[in-house]
Amino acid sequence: MEVQEITIRVTPDAALIYQSASEQERYKLDALLSLWLNQMKEPSRSLQDIMYEASEEAQSRGLTPEILKEIMDE
């Protein structure tokens, strides 16, 4: 899959969490963000529906609520 780097603005805490995450955790976070952004192309859907679907897709790819909490707690 072709990827392209972008710059996003996040809080200093969020940046630190991402930077200190393992390569595998960063890959999962990148995939989750990419899914969420791609789903924004469908304007007839609510943001809540999009976020729910992105969450389901991330979980199916191995990002469990426990892993996400662990990443966020770091």
PDB file of N, CA, C and O in Angstrom:
ATOM      1  N   MET A   1       0.843  -1.174   0.000  1.00  0.00           N
ATOM      2  CA  MET A   1       0.000   0.000   0.000  1.00  0.00           C
ATOM      3  C   MET A   1       0.889   1.237   0.000  1.00  0.00           C
ATOM      4  O   MET A   1       1.846   1.335   0.768  1.00  0.00           O
ATOM      5  N   GLU A   2       0.555   2.167  -0.866  1.00  0.00           N
ATOM      6  CA  GLU A   2       1.312   3.413  -0.937  1.00  0.00           C
ATOM      7  C   GLU A   2       0.898   4.326   0.212  1.00  0.00           C
ATOM      8  O   GLU A   2      -0.285   4.442   0.529  1.00  0.00           O
ATOM      9  N   VAL A   3       1.866   4.960   0.820  1.00  0.00           N
ATOM     10  CA  VAL A   3       1.587   5.889   1.917  1.00  0.00           C
ATOM     11  C   VAL A   3       2.252   7.227   1.629  1.00  0.00           C
ATOM     12  O   VAL A   3       3.193   7.316   0.840  1.00  0.00           O
ATOM     13  N   GLN A   4       1.747   8.255   2.281  1.00  0.00           N
ATOM     14  CA  GLN A   4       2.312   9.588   2.162  1.00  0.00           C
ATOM     15  C   GLN A   4       2.351  10.195   3.549  1.00  0.00           C
ATOM     16  O   GLN A   4       1.395  10.072   4.314  1.00  0.00           O
ATOM     17  N   GLU A   5       3.450  10.847   3.873  1.00  0.00           N
ATOM     18  CA  GLU A   5       3.569  11.489   5.182  1.00  0.00           C
ATOM     19  C   GLU A   5       2.859  12.833   5.170  1.00  0.00           C
ATOM     20  O   GLU A   5       2.888  13.568   4.184  1.00  0.00           O
ATOM     21  N   ILE A   6       2.209  13.138   6.318  1.00  0.00           N
ATOM     22  CA  ILE A   6       1.570  14.432   6.521  1.00  0.00           C
ATOM     23  C   ILE A   6       1.987  14.948   7.885  1.00  0.00           C
ATOM     24  O   ILE A   6       2.544  14.204   8.693  1.00  0.00           O
ATOM     25  N   THR A   7       1.723  16.205   8.139  1.00  0.00           N
ATOM     26  CA  THR A   7       1.990  16.788   9.439  1.00  0.00           C
ATOM     27  C   THR A   7       0.657  17.145  10.067  1.00  0.00           C
ATOM     28  O   THR A   7      -0.183  17.785   9.434  1.00  0.00           O
ATOM     29  N   ILE A   8       0.463  16.732  11.312  1.00  0.00           N
ATOM     30  CA  ILE A   8      -0.755  17.101  12.031  1.00  0.00           C
ATOM     31  C   ILE A   8      -0.363  17.763  13.339  1.00  0.00           C
ATOM     32  O   ILE A   8       0.728  17.536  13.862  1.00  0.00           O
ATOM     33  N   ARG A   9      -1.251  18.571  13.855  1.00  0.00           N
ATOM     34  CA  ARG A   9      -0.996  19.251  15.123  1.00  0.00           C
ATOM     35  C   ARG A   9      -1.696  18.490  16.241  1.00  0.00           C
ATOM     36  O   ARG A   9      -2.893  18.211  16.174  1.00  0.00           O
ATOM     37  N   VAL A  10      -0.931  18.166  17.257  1.00  0.00           N
ATOM     38  CA  VAL A  10      -1.454  17.467  18.425  1.00  0.00           C
ATOM     39  C   VAL A  10      -0.888  18.128  19.674  1.00  0.00           C
ATOM     40  O   VAL A  10       0.021  18.954  19.598  1.00  0.00           O
ATOM     41  N   THR A  11      -1.434  17.757  20.812  1.00  0.00           N
ATOM     42  CA  THR A  11      -0.917  18.294  22.066  1.00  0.00           C
ATOM     43  C   THR A  11       0.483  17.736  22.321  1.00  0.00           C
ATOM     44  O   THR A  11       0.835  16.692  21.771  1.00  0.00           O
ATOM     45  N   PRO A  12       1.281  18.406  23.139  1.00  0.00           N
ATOM     46  CA  PRO A  12       2.608  17.877  23.467  1.00  0.00           C
ATOM     47  C   PRO A  12       2.543  16.470  24.075  1.00  0.00           C
ATOM     48  O   PRO A  12       3.397  15.631  23.787  1.00  0.00           O
ATOM     49  N   ASP A  13       1.536  16.212  24.910  1.00  0.00           N
ATOM     50  CA  ASP A  13       1.403  14.874  25.497  1.00  0.00           C
ATOM     51  C   ASP A  13       1.148  13.827  24.426  1.00  0.00           C
ATOM     52  O   ASP A  13       1.735  12.746  24.457  1.00  0.00           O
ATOM     53  N   ALA A  14       0.268  14.147  23.472  1.00  0.00           N
ATOM     54  CA  ALA A  14      -0.031  13.199  22.395  1.00  0.00           C
ATOM     55  C   ALA A  14       1.216  12.937  21.556  1.00  0.00           C
ATOM     56  O   ALA A  14       1.477  11.798  21.169  1.00  0.00           O
ATOM     57  N   ALA A  15       1.986  13.984  21.274  1.00  0.00           N
ATOM     58  CA  ALA A  15       3.217  13.824  20.497  1.00  0.00           C
ATOM     59  C   ALA A  15       4.207  12.917  21.225  1.00  0.00           C
ATOM     60  O   ALA A  15       4.831  12.052  20.611  1.00  0.00           O
ATOM     61  N   LEU A  16       4.346  13.115  22.522  1.00  0.00           N
ATOM     62  CA  LEU A  16       5.264  12.301  23.316  1.00  0.00           C
ATOM     63  C   LEU A  16       4.822  10.837  23.322  1.00  0.00           C
ATOM     64  O   LEU A  16       5.645   9.929  23.211  1.00  0.00           O
ATOM     65  N   ILE A  17       3.525  10.625  23.452  1.00  0.00           N
ATOM     66  CA  ILE A  17       2.996   9.254  23.448  1.00  0.00           C
ATOM     67  C   ILE A  17       3.329   8.580  22.124  1.00  0.00           C
ATOM     68  O   ILE A  17       3.801   7.443  22.098  1.00  0.00           O
ATOM     69  N   TYR A  18       3.079   9.289  21.020  1.00  0.00           N
ATOM     70  CA  TYR A  18       3.343   8.712  19.696  1.00  0.00           C
ATOM     71  C   TYR A  18       4.833   8.440  19.512  1.00  0.00           C
ATOM     72  O   TYR A  18       5.220   7.372  19.038  1.00  0.00           O
ATOM     73  N   GLN A  19       5.653   9.392  19.883  1.00  0.00           N
ATOM     74  CA  GLN A  19       7.095   9.252  19.692  1.00  0.00           C
ATOM     75  C   GLN A  19       7.687   8.142  20.545  1.00  0.00           C
ATOM     76  O   GLN A  19       8.682   7.530  20.156  1.00  0.00           O
ATOM     77  N   SER A  20       7.093   7.872  21.702  1.00  0.00           N
ATOM     78  CA  SER A  20       7.642   6.835  22.574  1.00  0.00           C
ATOM     79  C   SER A  20       7.010   5.472  22.323  1.00  0.00           C
ATOM     80  O   SER A  20       7.407   4.483  22.940  1.00  0.00           O
ATOM     81  N   ALA A  21       6.033   5.409  21.425  1.00  0.00           N
ATOM     82  CA  ALA A  21       5.392   4.126  21.111  1.00  0.00           C
ATOM     83  C   ALA A  21       6.342   3.266  20.275  1.00  0.00           C
ATOM     84  O   ALA A  21       7.228   3.774  19.588  1.00  0.00           O
ATOM     85  N   SER A  22       6.135   1.969  20.353  1.00  0.00           N
ATOM     86  CA  SER A  22       6.947   1.050  19.540  1.00  0.00           C
ATOM     87  C   SER A  22       6.559   1.220  18.072  1.00  0.00           C
ATOM     88  O   SER A  22       5.520   1.801  17.757  1.00  0.00           O
ATOM     89  N   GLU A  23       7.390   0.717  17.197  1.00  0.00           N
ATOM     90  CA  GLU A  23       7.119   0.787  15.759  1.00  0.00           C
ATOM     91  C   GLU A  23       5.771   0.140  15.437  1.00  0.00           C
ATOM     92  O   GLU A  23       5.009   0.660  14.622  1.00  0.00           O
ATOM     93  N   GLN A  24       5.484  -0.982  16.069  1.00  0.00           N
ATOM     94  CA  GLN A  24       4.221  -1.692  15.839  1.00  0.00           C
ATOM     95  C   GLN A  24       3.033  -0.849  16.324  1.00  0.00           C
ATOM     96  O   GLN A  24       2.008  -0.783  15.646  1.00  0.00           O
ATOM     97  N   GLU A  25       3.162  -0.218  17.468  1.00  0.00           N
ATOM     98  CA  GLU A  25       2.086   0.625  17.988  1.00  0.00           C
ATOM     99  C   GLU A  25       1.871   1.843  17.098  1.00  0.00           C
ATOM    100  O   GLU A  25       0.732   2.243  16.860  1.00  0.00           O
ATOM    101  N   ARG A  26       2.969   2.441  16.600  1.00  0.00           N
ATOM    102  CA  ARG A  26       2.844   3.590  15.698  1.00  0.00           C
ATOM    103  C   ARG A  26       2.165   3.175  14.399  1.00  0.00           C
ATOM    104  O   ARG A  26       1.353   3.925  13.857  1.00  0.00           O
ATOM    105  N   TYR A  27       2.488   1.994  13.897  1.00  0.00           N
ATOM    106  CA  TYR A  27       1.860   1.489  12.682  1.00  0.00           C
ATOM    107  C   TYR A  27       0.350   1.370  12.885  1.00  0.00           C
ATOM    108  O   TYR A  27      -0.432   1.738  12.008  1.00  0.00           O
ATOM    109  N   LYS A  28      -0.047   0.858  14.036  1.00  0.00           N
ATOM    110  CA  LYS A  28      -1.482   0.710  14.322  1.00  0.00           C
ATOM    111  C   LYS A  28      -2.161   2.069  14.452  1.00  0.00           C
ATOM    112  O   LYS A  28      -3.273   2.256  13.957  1.00  0.00           O
ATOM    113  N   LEU A  29      -1.510   3.010  15.107  1.00  0.00           N
ATOM    114  CA  LEU A  29      -2.072   4.352  15.230  1.00  0.00           C
ATOM    115  C   LEU A  29      -2.166   5.030  13.864  1.00  0.00           C
ATOM    116  O   LEU A  29      -3.157   5.697  13.568  1.00  0.00           O
ATOM    117  N   ASP A  30      -1.137   4.860  13.032  1.00  0.00           N
ATOM    118  CA  ASP A  30      -1.165   5.412  11.679  1.00  0.00           C
ATOM    119  C   ASP A  30      -2.337   4.833  10.891  1.00  0.00           C
ATOM    120  O   ASP A  30      -3.051   5.557  10.198  1.00  0.00           O
ATOM    121  N   ALA A  31      -2.526   3.517  11.007  1.00  0.00           N
ATOM    122  CA  ALA A  31      -3.616   2.854  10.288  1.00  0.00           C
ATOM    123  C   ALA A  31      -4.975   3.355  10.777  1.00  0.00           C
ATOM    124  O   ALA A  31      -5.881   3.587   9.978  1.00  0.00           O
ATOM    125  N   LEU A  32      -5.109   3.519  12.088  1.00  0.00           N
ATOM    126  CA  LEU A  32      -6.363   4.007  12.651  1.00  0.00           C
ATOM    127  C   LEU A  32      -6.679   5.414  12.147  1.00  0.00           C
ATOM    128  O   LEU A  32      -7.811   5.688  11.751  1.00  0.00           O
ATOM    129  N   LEU A  33      -5.697   6.299  12.158  1.00  0.00           N
ATOM    130  CA  LEU A  33      -5.896   7.660  11.675  1.00  0.00           C
ATOM    131  C   LEU A  33      -6.211   7.665  10.182  1.00  0.00           C
ATOM    132  O   LEU A  33      -7.083   8.411   9.736  1.00  0.00           O
ATOM    133  N   SER A  34      -5.517   6.851   9.419  1.00  0.00           N
ATOM    134  CA  SER A  34      -5.761   6.773   7.981  1.00  0.00           C
ATOM    135  C   SER A  34      -7.184   6.301   7.696  1.00  0.00           C
ATOM    136  O   SER A  34      -7.865   6.851   6.831  1.00  0.00           O
ATOM    137  N   LEU A  35      -7.626   5.286   8.423  1.00  0.00           N
ATOM    138  CA  LEU A  35      -9.000   4.798   8.252  1.00  0.00           C
ATOM    139  C   LEU A  35     -10.001   5.901   8.557  1.00  0.00           C
ATOM    140  O   LEU A  35     -10.942   6.121   7.794  1.00  0.00           O
ATOM    141  N   TRP A  36      -9.801   6.585   9.656  1.00  0.00           N
ATOM    142  CA  TRP A  36     -10.711   7.643  10.069  1.00  0.00           C
ATOM    143  C   TRP A  36     -10.761   8.750   9.021  1.00  0.00           C
ATOM    144  O   TRP A  36     -11.844   9.208   8.657  1.00  0.00           O
ATOM    145  N   LEU A  37      -9.602   9.183   8.534  1.00  0.00           N
ATOM    146  CA  LEU A  37      -9.564  10.250   7.535  1.00  0.00           C
ATOM    147  C   LEU A  37     -10.215   9.809   6.226  1.00  0.00           C
ATOM    148  O   LEU A  37     -10.945  10.585   5.610  1.00  0.00           O
ATOM    149  N   ASN A  38      -9.961   8.579   5.798  1.00  0.00           N
ATOM    150  CA  ASN A  38     -10.571   8.079   4.564  1.00  0.00           C
ATOM    151  C   ASN A  38     -12.086   8.006   4.676  1.00  0.00           C
ATOM    152  O   ASN A  38     -12.791   8.230   3.692  1.00  0.00           O
ATOM    153  N   GLN A  39     -12.583   7.700   5.839  1.00  0.00           N
ATOM    154  CA  GLN A  39     -14.027   7.606   6.016  1.00  0.00           C
ATOM    155  C   GLN A  39     -14.688   8.973   6.042  1.00  0.00           C
ATOM    156  O   GLN A  39     -15.909   9.064   5.919  1.00  0.00           O
ATOM    157  N   MET A  40     -13.921  10.026   6.196  1.00  0.00           N
ATOM    158  CA  MET A  40     -14.465  11.379   6.176  1.00  0.00           C
ATOM    159  C   MET A  40     -14.932  11.765   4.764  1.00  0.00           C
ATOM    160  O   MET A  40     -15.623  12.769   4.596  1.00  0.00           O
ATOM    161  N   LYS A  41     -14.560  10.978   3.760  1.00  0.00           N
ATOM    162  CA  LYS A  41     -14.982  11.250   2.387  1.00  0.00           C
ATOM    163  C   LYS A  41     -16.481  11.057   2.217  1.00  0.00           C
ATOM    164  O   LYS A  41     -17.053  11.539   1.239  1.00  0.00           O
ATOM    165  N   GLU A  42     -17.125  10.371   3.136  1.00  0.00           N
ATOM    166  CA  GLU A  42     -18.545  10.065   3.040  1.00  0.00           C
ATOM    167  C   GLU A  42     -19.328  11.061   3.901  1.00  0.00           C
ATOM    168  O   GLU A  42     -19.607  10.772   5.065  1.00  0.00           O
ATOM    169  N   PRO A  43     -19.688  12.225   3.354  1.00  0.00           N
ATOM    170  CA  PRO A  43     -20.299  13.284   4.153  1.00  0.00           C
ATOM    171  C   PRO A  43     -21.682  12.959   4.709  1.00  0.00           C
ATOM    172  O   PRO A  43     -22.131  13.620   5.646  1.00  0.00           O
ATOM    173  N   SER A  44     -22.360  11.974   4.165  1.00  0.00           N
ATOM    174  CA  SER A  44     -23.701  11.672   4.653  1.00  0.00           C
ATOM    175  C   SER A  44     -23.689  10.898   5.972  1.00  0.00           C
ATOM    176  O   SER A  44     -24.737  10.719   6.594  1.00  0.00           O
ATOM    177  N   ARG A  45     -22.536  10.451   6.392  1.00  0.00           N
ATOM    178  CA  ARG A  45     -22.431   9.693   7.635  1.00  0.00           C
ATOM    179  C   ARG A  45     -22.020  10.622   8.768  1.00  0.00           C
ATOM    180  O   ARG A  45     -21.283  11.587   8.567  1.00  0.00           O
ATOM    181  N   SER A  46     -22.511  10.309   9.964  1.00  0.00           N
ATOM    182  CA  SER A  46     -22.163  11.126  11.118  1.00  0.00           C
ATOM    183  C   SER A  46     -20.742  10.816  11.573  1.00  0.00           C
ATOM    184  O   SER A  46     -20.219   9.731  11.321  1.00  0.00           O
ATOM    185  N   LEU A  47     -20.130  11.777  12.243  1.00  0.00           N
ATOM    186  CA  LEU A  47     -18.791  11.582  12.776  1.00  0.00           C
ATOM    187  C   LEU A  47     -18.779  10.416  13.752  1.00  0.00           C
ATOM    188  O   LEU A  47     -17.821   9.643  13.783  1.00  0.00           O
ATOM    189  N   GLN A  48     -19.833  10.281  14.548  1.00  0.00           N
ATOM    190  CA  GLN A  48     -19.914   9.175  15.505  1.00  0.00           C
ATOM    191  C   GLN A  48     -19.906   7.830  14.778  1.00  0.00           C
ATOM    192  O   GLN A  48     -19.223   6.903  15.216  1.00  0.00           O
ATOM    193  N   ASP A  49     -20.649   7.707  13.680  1.00  0.00           N
ATOM    194  CA  ASP A  49     -20.656   6.464  12.907  1.00  0.00           C
ATOM    195  C   ASP A  49     -19.282   6.171  12.331  1.00  0.00           C
ATOM    196  O   ASP A  49     -18.820   5.030  12.350  1.00  0.00           O
ATOM    197  N   ILE A  50     -18.635   7.202  11.824  1.00  0.00           N
ATOM    198  CA  ILE A  50     -17.300   7.040  11.242  1.00  0.00           C
ATOM    199  C   ILE A  50     -16.311   6.579  12.305  1.00  0.00           C
ATOM    200  O   ILE A  50     -15.522   5.663  12.069  1.00  0.00           O
ATOM    201  N   MET A  51     -16.352   7.217  13.484  1.00  0.00           N
ATOM    202  CA  MET A  51     -15.438   6.850  14.561  1.00  0.00           C
ATOM    203  C   MET A  51     -15.699   5.417  15.033  1.00  0.00           C
ATOM    204  O   MET A  51     -14.759   4.679  15.325  1.00  0.00           O
ATOM    205  N   TYR A  52     -16.970   5.024  15.108  1.00  0.00           N
ATOM    206  CA  TYR A  52     -17.303   3.662  15.524  1.00  0.00           C
ATOM    207  C   TYR A  52     -16.751   2.651  14.521  1.00  0.00           C
ATOM    208  O   TYR A  52     -16.155   1.646  14.909  1.00  0.00           O
ATOM    209  N   GLU A  53     -16.953   2.922  13.229  1.00  0.00           N
ATOM    210  CA  GLU A  53     -16.469   1.999  12.208  1.00  0.00           C
ATOM    211  C   GLU A  53     -14.942   1.921  12.211  1.00  0.00           C
ATOM    212  O   GLU A  53     -14.375   0.838  12.063  1.00  0.00           O
ATOM    213  N   ALA A  54     -14.280   3.061  12.377  1.00  0.00           N
ATOM    214  CA  ALA A  54     -12.810   3.068  12.438  1.00  0.00           C
ATOM    215  C   ALA A  54     -12.333   2.270  13.642  1.00  0.00           C
ATOM    216  O   ALA A  54     -11.340   1.548  13.554  1.00  0.00           O
ATOM    217  N   SER A  55     -13.023   2.393  14.751  1.00  0.00           N
ATOM    218  CA  SER A  55     -12.675   1.642  15.953  1.00  0.00           C
ATOM    219  C   SER A  55     -12.820   0.145  15.713  1.00  0.00           C
ATOM    220  O   SER A  55     -11.948  -0.639  16.086  1.00  0.00           O
ATOM    221  N   GLU A  56     -13.921  -0.242  15.091  1.00  0.00           N
ATOM    222  CA  GLU A  56     -14.139  -1.657  14.782  1.00  0.00           C
ATOM    223  C   GLU A  56     -13.046  -2.200  13.860  1.00  0.00           C
ATOM    224  O   GLU A  56     -12.546  -3.306  14.064  1.00  0.00           O
ATOM    225  N   GLU A  57     -12.680  -1.412  12.843  1.00  0.00           N
ATOM    226  CA  GLU A  57     -11.637  -1.834  11.904  1.00  0.00           C
ATOM    227  C   GLU A  57     -10.286  -1.948  12.612  1.00  0.00           C
ATOM    228  O   GLU A  57      -9.539  -2.898  12.378  1.00  0.00           O
ATOM    229  N   ALA A  58      -9.977  -0.991  13.467  1.00  0.00           N
ATOM    230  CA  ALA A  58      -8.711  -1.027  14.206  1.00  0.00           C
ATOM    231  C   ALA A  58      -8.653  -2.257  15.102  1.00  0.00           C
ATOM    232  O   ALA A  58      -7.618  -2.917  15.190  1.00  0.00           O
ATOM    233  N   GLN A  59      -9.758  -2.566  15.763  1.00  0.00           N
ATOM    234  CA  GLN A  59      -9.799  -3.741  16.638  1.00  0.00           C
ATOM    235  C   GLN A  59      -9.629  -5.023  15.822  1.00  0.00           C
ATOM    236  O   GLN A  59      -8.982  -5.967  16.275  1.00  0.00           O
ATOM    237  N   SER A  60     -10.208  -5.057  14.624  1.00  0.00           N
ATOM    238  CA  SER A  60     -10.063  -6.254  13.791  1.00  0.00           C
ATOM    239  C   SER A  60      -8.627  -6.438  13.315  1.00  0.00           C
ATOM    240  O   SER A  60      -8.221  -7.539  12.943  1.00  0.00           O
ATOM    241  N   ARG A  61      -7.857  -5.340  13.329  1.00  0.00           N
ATOM    242  CA  ARG A  61      -6.447  -5.396  12.937  1.00  0.00           C
ATOM    243  C   ARG A  61      -5.515  -5.534  14.133  1.00  0.00           C
ATOM    244  O   ARG A  61      -4.293  -5.479  13.988  1.00  0.00           O
ATOM    245  N   GLY A  62      -6.102  -5.713  15.327  1.00  0.00           N
ATOM    246  CA  GLY A  62      -5.267  -6.000  16.488  1.00  0.00           C
ATOM    247  C   GLY A  62      -5.129  -4.892  17.507  1.00  0.00           C
ATOM    248  O   GLY A  62      -4.489  -5.103  18.537  1.00  0.00           O
ATOM    249  N   LEU A  63      -5.702  -3.713  17.269  1.00  0.00           N
ATOM    250  CA  LEU A  63      -5.607  -2.625  18.239  1.00  0.00           C
ATOM    251  C   LEU A  63      -6.775  -2.763  19.211  1.00  0.00           C
ATOM    252  O   LEU A  63      -7.880  -2.293  18.940  1.00  0.00           O
ATOM    253  N   THR A  64      -6.519  -3.406  20.332  1.00  0.00           N
ATOM    254  CA  THR A  64      -7.560  -3.632  21.330  1.00  0.00           C
ATOM    255  C   THR A  64      -7.709  -2.406  22.224  1.00  0.00           C
ATOM    256  O   THR A  64      -6.802  -1.576  22.284  1.00  0.00           O
ATOM    257  N   PRO A  65      -8.844  -2.278  22.921  1.00  0.00           N
ATOM    258  CA  PRO A  65      -8.997  -1.161  23.858  1.00  0.00           C
ATOM    259  C   PRO A  65      -7.892  -1.146  24.914  1.00  0.00           C
ATOM    260  O   PRO A  65      -7.468  -0.080  25.359  1.00  0.00           O
ATOM    261  N   GLU A  66      -7.432  -2.321  25.310  1.00  0.00           N
ATOM    262  CA  GLU A  66      -6.374  -2.405  26.315  1.00  0.00           C
ATOM    263  C   GLU A  66      -5.060  -1.845  25.769  1.00  0.00           C
ATOM    264  O   GLU A  66      -4.357  -1.113  26.466  1.00  0.00           O
ATOM    265  N   ILE A  67      -4.734  -2.187  24.533  1.00  0.00           N
ATOM    266  CA  ILE A  67      -3.505  -1.683  23.918  1.00  0.00           C
ATOM    267  C   ILE A  67      -3.592  -0.175  23.751  1.00  0.00           C
ATOM    268  O   ILE A  67      -2.631   0.538  24.038  1.00  0.00           O
ATOM    269  N   LEU A  68      -4.746   0.320  23.284  1.00  0.00           N
ATOM    270  CA  LEU A  68      -4.919   1.758  23.108  1.00  0.00           C
ATOM    271  C   LEU A  68      -4.794   2.485  24.443  1.00  0.00           C
ATOM    272  O   LEU A  68      -4.158   3.537  24.509  1.00  0.00           O
ATOM    273  N   LYS A  69      -5.389   1.944  25.514  1.00  0.00           N
ATOM    274  CA  LYS A  69      -5.294   2.550  26.832  1.00  0.00           C
ATOM    275  C   LYS A  69      -3.837   2.565  27.291  1.00  0.00           C
ATOM    276  O   LYS A  69      -3.364   3.555  27.848  1.00  0.00           O
ATOM    277  N   GLU A  70      -3.137   1.467  27.052  1.00  0.00           N
ATOM    278  CA  GLU A  70      -1.723   1.372  27.434  1.00  0.00           C
ATOM    279  C   GLU A  70      -0.911   2.439  26.713  1.00  0.00           C
ATOM    280  O   GLU A  70      -0.053   3.082  27.318  1.00  0.00           O
ATOM    281  N   ILE A  71      -1.177   2.630  25.425  1.00  0.00           N
ATOM    282  CA  ILE A  71      -0.469   3.648  24.650  1.00  0.00           C
ATOM    283  C   ILE A  71      -0.773   5.029  25.204  1.00  0.00           C
ATOM    284  O   ILE A  71       0.131   5.848  25.366  1.00  0.00           O
ATOM    285  N   MET A  72      -2.041   5.290  25.496  1.00  0.00           N
ATOM    286  CA  MET A  72      -2.440   6.595  25.979  1.00  0.00           C
ATOM    287  C   MET A  72      -1.920   6.875  27.397  1.00  0.00           C
ATOM    288  O   MET A  72      -1.685   8.030  27.752  1.00  0.00           O
ATOM    289  N   ASP A  73      -1.741   5.831  28.199  1.00  0.00           N
ATOM    290  CA  ASP A  73      -1.255   5.998  29.569  1.00  0.00           C
ATOM    291  C   ASP A  73       0.243   6.254  29.650  1.00  0.00           C
ATOM    292  O   ASP A  73       0.746   6.719  30.673  1.00  0.00           O
ATOM    293  N   GLU A  74       0.960   5.947  28.560  1.00  0.00           N
ATOM    294  CA  GLU A  74       2.419   6.121  28.569  1.00  0.00           C
ATOM    295  C   GLU A  74       2.796   7.572  28.526  1.00  0.00           C
ATOM    296  O   GLU A  74       3.983   7.901  28.527  1.00  0.00           O
TER     297      GLU A  74
END
